């Protein structure tokens, strides 16, 4: 077990205890969540609750970065928000998520802006089972990106 | 005025009579003439939707995007507790136990159902498979997809879960599911077009109450479900957002 401090893009911080245990993605399911325009969780499905290890009540009203794993580089999330919020486009990527108990799970995530009457009212994130080949590739890439971020 | 109603071409042939009876029921309840036009392909149906020939539709979720976002259709109802799930099957004595056992250049049989095929392809992603490295065997219906598995001309096949469940014991004994989707929110929906927008709430009320009358319940059972569930425009918009994340 390792204790780490996570710094979020909104300036907040939290201390987490990490483990090396990976939880497998549930077969055939999609993890679904929705946020408001500021990334605050408004809805999530049962698969999201089960995989995150949190209770439903602990998730809604919280920032989506509650799941952020410290092995994920900030640049990945910056790219996500630039794409969906500033450009109004779909974002796709492989993400390592942190569970409440400090273990982790990998997902292939697609995030889309929810456009209603021409206005973006929030975002939907749909996560599915990722390819192990891609996870292997991305683990190395994210490690290098993190190292660069730490140097800066 | 006579309106035209249609049904997504992927419905089971067992329900054809049911849709005619439903059409008669809806005409009586609304007092409007409604002609039921059935298609045996999505392409033909899509052409008539584009040409504004359709006023009422029980639509495949994949088609709903165009109907709602481009044609101004309104979501009314969806069959309760009947999501559209996909299942991937292999021949019963196949060595393939999971999706990850399927390898590059394998052959996948599928019918003409865009939603099932989209979800099926997503379930192949963990095996690093995509349209670029598999051979697709397109079939007219799910029975032929099963036949491809049984005669070993395909390694795996995509099925709508309902279609798989409805197959005969004999066919089912020769094929084996390896994965079933559990997406829950993607489903066929009943929509009315702009010409009926002033009657949309009346039709919503009729469908939501349909299971409460004996005759209505029997008709619903002849369509393969027990009741309609209200489908708001936001329910549909969210379903379309979700479908959008599954495509491409």
Interface residues (C-beta under 8 A of the other chain):
Chain A: X26 X27 X28 X29 X30 X32 X34 X45 X47 X90 X108 X110 X111 X112 X114 X116 X124 X126 X128 X129 X130 X131 X132 X133 X134
Chain B: X100 X122 X123 X125 X126 X127 X128 X179 X180 X181 X182 X183 X184 X185 X234 X237 X238 X241 X242 X244 X245 X246
